[in-house]
Amino acid sequence: MASLDTDEDFLFLAEDDPAGSAIEQTLGEWHLLIVDDDEEIHTVTKLALNDLVVMGRQLVFHHAYSGKTAIEFLRVNPQIALVLLDVVMESDDAGLKVVRQIRDELCMEELRIVLRTGQPGYAPEESVIKEYDINDYKTKTELTRSKLVTSIIASLRSYQQIRTINQSRRGLQKIINAGANLLEQHSLHEFSEGVVTQISSLIGLHAEGVLCAQIEDDGSASENIYVLGAAGQFAPYIKCQLNRLDNTRIVSQITQCLQNRQHIFTDLDTVLYLGNDKHSAAVYIETNRPVEALDRQLIEVFLTNISIGYENVTLFQQLKHAAYIDPLTKTPNRNEFIQILQDTRRYEAENNIAVLIDVDHFSDVNDGLGQDVGNELLIAITFRLIEYFGETCQLGRIGADVFGVVGPESELTPERLNAVFNEPFHASEYTLQVNATFGLCRLTDSAEQGLIILKHVYIALNKAKKRLGFNYQYYTADMEEEMAERLAMLRMLRHDFFNDRLELWYQPQIELASQRMVGMEALLRWPQANGQFISPAVFIPLAEYSGLIIDIGNWVLEQACLHIKALEKQGYAGLRIAVNVSMPQFRNHGFVQSVIDCVNRYQVKPEYLELEITESVVMDEPKMVIDALQKLKSFGIKVAIDDFGIGFSSLSYLQQLPLDRIKIDRAFIRDLDLTAGEVITETIINLGKRLQLFTIAEGVENKAQEQALKLMGCDEVQGFMYAKPMPPAELLHYLQQQKQ
């Protein structure tokens, strides 16, 4: 700084403001921050500039004595216009660090910076000057008052110009963002608000006005007039109908403008027409003075430029509405609901829960009463859900018959959810009583991504569908782990199957009267590298779930036919092989023909192949199964029903099934020494005789069971007493031993 002996000396005056206190921006003032570890510099700087007025505003001084306190002060006082910053303070580059933090961390781009140093010859890093927008750099010895004033004035002018440019850019920026970012939820409203703001800026007014249009939120035409964008005191009315405004003049002026399709200029306000035949809008600006001719021309040019943008945004809004709103229920669709989940999880996860509601047997309504009735039922359910949860929760339709709700856990309880379905729904002329299944996931138990949250709720929903006695399930982390393990096992099963690592083993079936082997059951085995086997009870359901059972089933049939031919060549003709068949195989439209083709291809006598089905398969799709079995039976293939007596719900189907053999479940054989087990087993055997069907008992393990079955008249047996399941080579050895 200049010597104290010069004509432009600094005088000393100790008058400092605390660095940490927040201050208010006062109209007609420039706020300066002096950052220097020398208290004397603060005093002389303030004294030198105390009477300076720049562009009609006085200077207000604030003080910081280190880089750290300067940053802390700026964090809470972003309205500082200029910083006079010492380079060397607590360290040689403390001031340079402050510059970096101002620009990079605080992102204060408008703030002007003048660097000063008291050490002659010390220069800041060249990169700081180039990259961080420094207004000036001086040594304190060369900074006379006149040079300091010049630097201050230039910096404040620069600050004012940047501020003016940024302010005038904000309205246009909203319009650009609304047009470019088509996926923003409120792009039409942002565009409209930007129009109001920019027009006010063009004619030199504070943004105080509304843009109204005869258009729905989805961009479609409407008889009503809606507030699409607003600024100032009218901002709370965005998305409301125009008549909600408590101002008859505004309502009247906007209505007149839309009806006449002309601008209205008065001494109090200006109403501008915007749009075309399809999309009409009016911009109301409260001017409280006449708009000058030059401003009118400027506004008309502006409106001409944005009229196409307005039409485009309304069309984009319609596209967005189609992409994110369910057209039937007018609620968020799956895409939008995923975003709702994500936003809620991110900002309000605590105590909130996501729920999926699956309407039970909805397809029966569509198939039996028609889709129109089904649609009315969905709308009725939507209204009921809104009635129960509309004030506190957000609702969406996720699938054909699946609704999603997210909101407070205290509201979305299983009891309240079930209450929604206590009363019947009215659809067309029908009164329909329907039930639902619920999957629930506390948002604190899930990830932040909406898609993952939805996945977790679906996991809980699928668990609920399989849960007996309850129609709801909360998600827990171990469910996903279990699902991941199942998927990993499924991938491994698929890999091993296509690499021929599955094996088909056989368990002999014995005729009781002669003790002669008359057939065998083909049993699938999945060996592992460690010599162990994964249980069929584990991997068969996986194969059925994934559809892989179709390919595996075809392979098993081929292996069975090949083995029948191989046994014939070895001199063991006449042995039948029983193959288990699952429901997914019956659902495959080519199943019956594939079995017949397989038998023909390997030239196997049809009666040597037996298909085993369980009772659950029959009860799943009775007509489909019966039709398929009758075709196979007519071709000569044998049919057996497995695990008979476990859960059979209708004996009427037993009469329709083209059966040859009934297999008595091992559970009854195990309890033969008990009265209940004996009675049930004997009843099944007698039923088989009355229906002229063979009976075979599985799970026979001792002589007492064999003797009891023989006395009851059972025809055949299989179990560990006779032989365990074995691979083909061992089976051949077993047969050879039986011959001896």
Summary of the structure (lengths in Angstrom):
residues: 740
radius of gyration: 42.1
end to end distance: 120.4
largest distance: 133.8
contacts: 2356
relative contact order: 0.04
helix: 48%
strand: 21%
